[in-house]
Amino acid sequence: MFSGALMFVLGCLDQLLFGASLTVYSVLFLPVCVLTGLWVRGAELLAAPVVVPIAFAVGLLPVARGGDGAGERLAGLVTALATQVGWLYGGTLLAGLTILTRGLHRTATRRRTDATRD
């Protein structure tokens, strides 16, 4: 929820301030990916790499160029996704690396705690 809502707000701000610049939107996506990886609950660590691409698509709704019809809007959204796929993969990788680091840290902490009990 957090990342989807935040990306939608950033998409609206990007359209308002920068005229729907896909590059600005994509660069703003990267810190959101790291924040999502950091703020997701420990029990849901594997959800972060799944959620951030969805959030990217949700935030593209106000940024993607399209016409008045639903088909034209959809074509604009698909085109924006296709042209920004590098940023999308990079952000997903950042979220994945963040949760991997958190997971390794949790495992190391748990092992240390178990070793001190024995």
MARMINU-260127 format. One record per residue (C-alpha): y, x, z. Coordinates in Angstrom, 1 decimal, padded with zeros to 4 digits. Layout:
// MARMINU-260127
+--------+--------+--------+
|      Y |      X |      Z |
+--------+--------+--------+
|      Y |      X |      Z |
...
+--------+--------+--------+
// end
This chain:
// MARMINU-260127
+--------+--------+--------+
|      Y |      X |      Z |
+--------+--------+--------+
|  000.0 |  000.0 |  000.0 |
|  002.4 |  002.8 |  001.0 |
|  002.1 |  004.8 | -002.2 |
|  002.2 |  001.7 | -004.5 |
|  005.3 |  000.3 | -002.8 |
|  007.0 |  003.7 | -002.7 |
|  006.3 |  004.4 | -006.4 |
|  007.6 |  001.0 | -007.4 |
|  010.8 |  001.6 | -005.5 |
|  011.1 |  005.0 | -007.0 |
|  010.5 |  003.5 | -010.4 |
|  013.3 |  001.0 | -009.9 |
|  015.7 |  003.7 | -008.6 |
|  014.7 |  005.9 | -011.6 |
|  015.6 |  003.1 | -014.0 |
|  018.8 |  002.4 | -012.2 |
|  020.0 |  006.0 | -011.8 |
|  018.5 |  007.9 | -014.6 |
|  017.9 |  005.3 | -017.3 |
|  014.1 |  005.2 | -016.9 |
|  013.4 |  008.9 | -017.3 |
|  009.6 |  009.4 | -017.3 |
|  010.0 |  013.0 | -016.4 |
|  012.1 |  012.3 | -013.3 |
|  009.6 |  009.5 | -012.3 |
|  006.7 |  011.9 | -012.7 |
|  008.2 |  014.7 | -010.7 |
|  008.9 |  012.2 | -007.9 |
|  005.3 |  011.2 | -008.0 |
|  004.1 |  014.6 | -006.8 |
|  005.6 |  014.5 | -003.3 |
|  004.3 |  010.9 | -002.9 |
|  000.8 |  012.2 | -003.7 |
|  001.1 |  014.9 | -001.0 |
|  002.5 |  012.3 |  001.5 |
| -000.3 |  009.9 |  000.7 |
| -002.9 |  012.6 |  001.4 |
| -001.2 |  013.5 |  004.7 |
| -000.6 |  010.0 |  005.9 |
| -003.9 |  008.3 |  005.0 |
| -006.1 |  007.6 |  008.1 |
| -008.9 |  010.1 |  008.7 |
| -011.5 |  007.5 |  008.2 |
| -010.1 |  006.7 |  004.7 |
| -009.6 |  010.2 |  003.4 |
| -011.5 |  009.6 |  000.2 |
| -009.2 |  006.6 | -000.7 |
| -006.2 |  008.8 | -001.4 |
| -007.3 |  010.2 | -004.8 |
| -008.2 |  006.7 | -005.9 |
| -005.0 |  005.1 | -004.7 |
| -002.4 |  007.5 | -006.2 |
| -003.2 |  006.8 | -009.9 |
| -003.0 |  003.1 | -009.2 |
|  000.4 |  003.7 | -007.5 |
|  001.5 |  005.7 | -010.5 |
|  000.8 |  002.8 | -012.8 |
|  002.5 |  000.3 | -010.4 |
|  005.6 |  002.4 | -010.3 |
|  005.7 |  002.6 | -014.1 |
|  006.2 | -001.1 | -014.5 |
|  010.1 | -000.8 | -014.2 |
|  010.2 |  002.5 | -016.0 |
|  008.0 |  001.9 | -019.0 |
|  009.8 |  001.0 | -022.2 |
|  008.8 | -002.3 | -023.8 |
|  010.1 | -005.4 | -025.4 |
|  010.3 | -009.0 | -024.1 |
|  006.7 | -010.0 | -024.7 |
|  003.8 | -009.3 | -022.5 |
|  002.0 | -007.4 | -025.3 |
|  005.0 | -005.1 | -025.8 |
|  005.3 | -004.4 | -022.1 |
|  001.7 | -003.6 | -022.0 |
|  002.0 | -001.3 | -025.0 |
|  004.9 |  000.5 | -023.3 |
|  002.9 |  000.9 | -020.1 |
| -000.1 |  002.3 | -021.9 |
|  002.2 |  004.7 | -023.9 |
|  003.9 |  005.9 | -020.7 |
|  000.5 |  006.4 | -019.0 |
| -000.7 |  008.4 | -022.1 |
|  002.4 |  010.6 | -022.3 |
|  002.5 |  011.3 | -018.6 |
| -001.2 |  011.9 | -018.0 |
| -000.6 |  015.6 | -017.1 |
|  001.6 |  014.6 | -014.2 |
| -000.9 |  011.9 | -013.2 |
| -003.8 |  014.3 | -013.1 |
| -001.6 |  016.9 | -011.3 |
| -000.6 |  014.4 | -008.6 |
| -004.2 |  013.2 | -008.2 |
| -005.3 |  016.8 | -007.8 |
| -002.6 |  017.4 | -005.2 |
| -003.8 |  014.4 | -003.2 |
| -007.4 |  015.6 | -003.5 |
| -006.5 |  019.1 | -002.3 |
| -004.5 |  017.7 |  000.6 |
| -007.4 |  015.5 |  001.8 |
| -009.9 |  018.3 |  001.2 |
| -007.8 |  020.5 |  003.4 |
| -007.6 |  017.8 |  006.0 |
| -011.3 |  017.2 |  005.9 |
| -012.1 |  020.9 |  006.3 |
| -009.7 |  021.1 |  009.2 |
| -011.3 |  018.1 |  010.9 |
| -014.8 |  019.6 |  010.4 |
| -013.8 |  023.0 |  011.8 |
| -012.1 |  021.3 |  014.8 |
| -015.2 |  019.2 |  015.4 |
| -017.5 |  022.2 |  015.2 |
| -015.3 |  024.2 |  017.6 |
| -015.3 |  021.2 |  020.0 |
| -019.1 |  020.9 |  019.8 |
| -019.5 |  024.7 |  020.3 |
| -017.4 |  024.7 |  023.5 |
| -019.5 |  021.8 |  024.9 |
| -022.7 |  023.7 |  024.5 |
+--------+--------+--------+
// end
